[in-house]
Structure formats: C-alpha cells, structure tokens
Amino acid sequence: MVDLTGLPLKLLGLNNDISAGDDYTVSQRWARAIHEADPTWDGIRYVSRQSNKGFAYALFERTGLTKVAQSRLEGVELDALCELFGVAAVK
C-alpha cells in the first residue's frame, strides 16, 4: 500500500485536500500515477474524509480481491455507526 497520510503525504507536497473534497479528479490522477508507477503496489491508504482520525483504503483491481459476502448493519452496530457520523432518521 502507498501511504498518502502524514509525513509521506507532506513529502509529496500534498495535504489532506487530496481526499477531502467531492471532486475526485485530482485524487483519481494520483491513483492512476501510483498504479502505473509500480506493479507491486496494491492500493492507497489515505485519511478518511468522514473521520479524520481514521484511514480509508483504495485497492487496485489487480489485487484480485473480490467481495464474497455482504450483510446489512443492524441493532447496536447500526446505532454506533449512526452515532459516529451524526446520522439520525427523520420521519
């Protein structure tokens, strides 16, 4: 994984703006450049725009990983996630 957080990000002359906006043009260009630069890199780690104390990961398709299952969050898991992001149901 290419680390696009903290000092590595600063050494590239970048900041968290690369992963904080709604316009993905710049971040997609960086991802493409990283993907093409070295075939051993499987993806990118960056600061989550939803939780700036956490990290998000973008994996390149060449990793061969596939989703094998999914399930809906319910109960305590769903409540905790909504609380974390300040989401409330409105009727």
C-alpha positions in Angstrom: 0.0 0.0 0.0 1.1 3.5 -0.8 0.8 5.7 2.3 -0.8 9.0 1.5 -1.0 10.2 5.1 1.1 12.3 7.4 4.7 12.8 6.5 4.7 10.7 3.3 1.9 13.0 2.0 3.8 16.1 3.0 6.9 14.9 1.3 4.9 14.7 -1.9 3.9 18.4 -1.4 0.3 17.4 -0.8 -2.2 17.7 2.1 -5.4 16.0 3.0 -7.3 18.1 0.4 -6.4 15.2 -1.9 -9.1 13.0 -0.2 -11.4 15.6 1.4 -13.4 17.0 -1.5 -16.3 16.0 -3.7 -14.2 16.4 -6.9 -12.3 13.2 -7.4 -10.3 14.4 -10.5 -7.1 15.1 -8.6 -7.2 12.0 -6.4 -8.0 9.8 -9.4 -5.0 11.2 -11.3 -2.8 10.4 -8.3 -4.2 6.9 -8.0 -3.6 6.3 -11.7 0.0 7.6 -11.4 0.7 5.4 -8.4 -0.9 2.4 -10.1 1.2 2.8 -13.2 4.5 3.6 -11.3 5.0 0.2 -9.6 3.1 -3.0 -10.2 3.8 -4.2 -6.6 1.7 -1.5 -5.0 -1.8 -2.9 -4.4 -3.5 0.3 -3.4 -3.5 3.5 -1.4 -4.0 4.4 2.3 -5.4 7.9 2.9 -7.1 9.9 5.7 -10.9 9.3 5.7 -12.8 12.4 4.8 -15.7 11.1 7.1 -13.4 10.5 10.2 -10.1 12.4 10.0 -8.8 10.3 12.8 -9.2 7.2 10.7 -7.9 5.8 7.5 -9.5 4.6 4.3 -8.1 2.2 1.7 -8.5 2.1 -2.0 -7.4 -1.2 -3.5 -6.5 -1.6 -7.1 -8.3 -4.3 -9.1 -5.0 -6.1 -9.7 -5.0 -7.3 -6.1 -7.5 -10.0 -7.2 -9.6 -9.4 -4.1 -13.3 -9.9 -4.5 -16.3 -9.4 -2.3 -17.6 -12.8 -1.1 -20.5 -11.6 1.1 -22.2 -8.6 2.4 -24.7 -8.0 5.2 -26.8 -5.1 6.5 -25.8 -3.5 9.7 -28.5 -3.8 12.4 -29.0 -3.0 16.0 -26.0 -2.0 18.0 -23.7 -1.9 15.0 -26.0 0.4 13.0 -26.7 2.6 16.1 -22.9 3.0 16.7 -22.2 3.9 13.1 -25.1 6.5 13.0 -23.8 8.0 16.3 -20.2 8.2 15.0 -21.3 10.1 11.8 -24.1 12.1 13.4 -26.9 10.4 11.3 -30.5 10.5 12.5 -33.6 9.0 10.9 -36.3 11.6 10.1 -39.9 10.6 9.6 
